[in-house]
Amino acid sequence: MERLKQDYQELLDEARHYLMHSRGFYNNLLNTRRKIMEHSTDLRFKKMRDVSEAAAMARSILHKKVRELDVSAKQPSQNNKAIRSSDSSATNKSQTAADNKELTTADRSASAVKVFNQSKSDKSEPPKVGDMVHVSSLGKKVTVLKVDSSKGEIVVQAGNMKLKLKVTDIQR
C-alpha cells in the first residue's frame, strides 16, 4: 500500500509539473499572439503612411506639372501680346488699347482655352449662327446658336449642353 501512495505522489508531482509547463506555454502563446497583432498593426500603419507619402509626392509632382503647363500656355499669349501691340502701334494706337484689353481677358480665362486668333480683317467678323467652332476647354467642335457681338459673347451647343462663352474662348 505504501508503494501505491508513493507512485501516486510521483504521478501527482509530474502532473503538476506538466500543468505548470502548459500554463507557461499558454502565456507564451498569448504574448506571441499579442506581438504578432502589434507587428501587423505597425506594418499596416507603415504601409498607410508610405502610401500617403507617395500620394502627396504624386500630387506635388502633378501640381508642379500643371503650373508649368499654365506658364507655358500663358507665355505664347504674352508673345502674341507683344507681336500684336507692335503691329497695331505701327497702324493705330487706339487699336493697341483694345488688343491689350482683349488679351487681359484671354489671360484670365482657363489655360486650356485657346485665344481666338484670326487676321485683322476677320476680327471684326464674329462667327455666325450655325457655324462650327472649336472650344479647347472641351476639346470638341460645337455649333454656334446665338451671337451677341456687343458683349463679345456667343451661345454654343455641345451635344445636349448649351454654353455661354466669350468670343475669345473659341477657335474657328
C-alpha positions in Angstrom: 0.0 0.0 0.0 2.8 2.3 0.8 4.2 1.7 -2.7 0.9 2.8 -4.3 0.9 6.0 -2.3 4.5 6.8 -3.4 3.6 6.1 -7.1 0.5 8.2 -6.7 2.5 11.1 -5.2 5.1 10.9 -8.0 2.4 10.9 -10.7 0.7 13.9 -9.0 4.0 15.8 -8.9 4.6 15.0 -12.5 1.1 16.2 -13.4 1.7 19.4 -11.5 5.0 19.9 -13.3 3.3 19.4 -16.7 0.4 21.7 -15.7 2.9 24.5 -14.8 4.7 24.0 -18.2 1.3 24.1 -20.0 0.4 27.4 -18.3 3.8 28.8 -19.2 3.3 27.7 -22.8 -0.2 29.2 -22.9 1.2 32.5 -21.5 3.9 32.5 -24.1 1.3 31.8 -26.8 -0.8 34.7 -25.7 2.3 37.0 -25.6 3.3 35.8 -29.1 -0.2 36.4 -30.4 -0.2 39.9 -29.0 3.2 40.7 -30.5 2.0 39.4 -33.9 -1.1 41.6 -33.8 1.0 44.6 -32.8 3.5 43.9 -35.6 0.8 43.5 -38.2 -0.8 46.8 -37.0 2.5 48.5 -37.2 3.1 47.2 -40.7 -0.4 48.3 -41.8 0.2 51.8 -40.4 3.6 51.9 -42.1 2.1 50.9 -45.4 -0.6 53.5 -45.0 2.0 56.2 -44.2 4.1 55.1 -47.2 1.1 55.3 -49.5 0.1 58.7 -48.1 3.6 60.0 -48.6 3.7 58.6 -52.2 0.3 60.2 -52.9 1.4 63.5 -51.5 4.5 63.3 -53.7 2.5 62.4 -56.7 0.1 65.3 -56.0 3.1 67.7 -55.7 4.5 66.5 -59.0 1.1 66.9 -60.7 0.6 70.4 -59.3 4.1 71.3 -60.5 3.4 70.0 -64.0 0.1 71.8 -64.1 1.8 75.1 -63.1 4.5 74.5 -65.7 1.7 73.9 -68.3 -0.1 77.1 -67.2 3.1 79.1 -67.5 3.8 77.6 -71.0 0.2 78.3 -72.1 0.4 81.9 -70.9 3.8 82.6 -72.5 2.6 82.3 -76.1 -0.3 84.6 -75.3 2.2 87.1 -73.9 4.3 86.7 -77.1 1.2 87.3 -79.1 0.5 90.3 -77.0 3.9 91.8 -77.8 3.6 91.0 -81.5 0.1 92.4 -81.7 1.0 95.6 -79.8 4.0 96.2 -82.1 1.8 95.6 -85.2 -1.0 97.7 -84.0 1.2 100.5 -82.8 2.5 100.8 -86.3 -1.0 101.1 -87.6 -3.2 102.6 -84.9 -2.6 103.4 -81.2 -6.2 103.3 -80.3 -6.4 99.7 -81.6 -3.5 98.8 -79.2 -5.5 99.5 -76.2 -8.3 97.4 -77.5 -5.9 94.5 -78.2 -4.4 94.7 -74.7 -7.8 94.7 -73.2 -8.7 91.6 -75.2 -5.5 89.9 -74.2 -6.0 90.6 -70.4 -9.5 89.0 -70.8 -7.9 86.0 -72.5 -5.2 85.7 -69.8 -7.9 85.4 -67.2 -9.6 82.5 -69.0 -8.6 78.9 -68.3 -5.2 77.9 -69.6 -6.7 75.2 -71.8 -8.8 77.7 -73.7 -7.1 79.0 -76.7 -7.3 82.6 -77.8 -9.5 83.3 -80.8 -6.7 84.1 -83.3 -7.7 85.5 -86.7 -6.4 88.0 -89.1 -7.4 91.7 -88.5 -9.9 91.6 -91.3 -11.7 88.6 -89.7 -11.6 90.1 -86.1 -14.5 92.4 -86.9 -16.5 89.4 -88.2 -17.6 87.1 -85.3 -18.8 83.6 -86.1 -22.3 83.3 -87.5 -25.2 81.2 -86.2 -24.8 77.6 -87.4 -21.0 77.8 -87.7 -18.9 75.0 -86.2 -16.2 76.3 -83.9 -13.7 74.6 -81.6 -13.7 75.0 -77.8 -10.4 73.9 -76.5 -11.5 73.6 -72.9 -14.0 70.9 -74.0 -11.8 69.6 -76.8 -14.8 69.5 -79.1 -16.3 71.2 -82.1 -19.6 73.0 -81.1 -22.4 74.7 -83.0 -23.0 78.4 -82.6 -26.6 79.1 -81.5 -26.5 82.8 -80.8 -24.0 85.7 -81.2 -24.0 88.8 -79.0 -21.3 90.9 -80.6 -22.0 93.9 -78.3 -21.0 91.8 -75.2 -18.5 89.7 -77.1 -20.4 86.5 -76.1 -21.7 83.6 -78.0 -24.0 80.7 -77.1 -22.9 77.3 -78.3 -24.2 73.8 -78.1 -22.0 70.8 -77.4 -24.2 67.7 -77.5 -27.0 68.4 -75.2 -25.1 71.2 -73.3 -25.6 74.8 -74.1 -22.8 77.1 -73.0 -22.3 80.9 -73.0 -18.7 81.7 -73.9 -16.6 84.7 -74.7 -15.7 85.1 -78.3 -12.0 84.9 -77.2 -12.6 81.4 -75.9 -13.3 79.8 -79.3 -11.4 79.0 -82.4 -12.7 78.7 -86.0 
